[in-house]
Amino acid sequence: MPAAVTAVLEEWKRDGVLGGAGTLGPSSKGARSKVTAGARAWSDGPFTESKELLAGSPLIEMPSL
């Protein structure tokens, strides 16, 4: 993980707003299942945006918008 990302996560952890964080697994191991009209279809990779593949996603808890 890049040092800048680690620093931000540490700051959020210190401030008590970090609910969790993690990176996603490799796309070669990902698959998505969708059922349409009773038929199941599979596709590679669960990623809707490449930034999720590269950086993962943090979960933070904020008091308001």
N, C-alpha and C positions, 0 to 999 in steps of 0.2 A: 504494500500500500504506500503511495507517495507520502512523504513527510508532511506536506501541507494538509492532506486529508486527515492524517493521524492527529495533527495539531488541533484541527477543528473538532474532531471527535472527542479528544481529551478535554477541550474547553467545554463542550456540551455536557460531557460526563461530570466535570467539576461543577457546572452550573445546575446540575440535576435535571436537565431536560432530555437527555439521551435515553430513549426507551429501548434501543437496541440498534445494532448495525451489523452488516455482514456483506460479503461478496457473494455473487451468484456462482453457481457451478459452471463448468465449461459447456458451451452450447452443444458440443458433441454428445453430451449426456442428457440434454433437455428434450422434452417432447410436450406437445399440447394436444389435448383431446377435446373434441367438440361434437355434440350430438345435434344433428339437424334432421328433422322429419323422421326420427327414429333410427337414423344411420349414424354410426360413429366414424369420425374422420380424425386422423393423426397427422400432425405436422412437426417438423424439426424446430427446436428452440422456442423457449417461452418468452423471448424478449420482444417487447413492442418498440423499444428504442435502443440504439447501440450504446447510449450512455449508461444504461442499466447493466449491460454486459461488461463494460469497462470499469465502472465505478461501484456497482452494487447500489444499495439504497439504505439510507439511515431512517430510523423512526424516532421522531422527537415529539415531546409533549409540551405544548405551549398553553399558557393560560387563556389566550384568545387569539383571534385572527390579527 
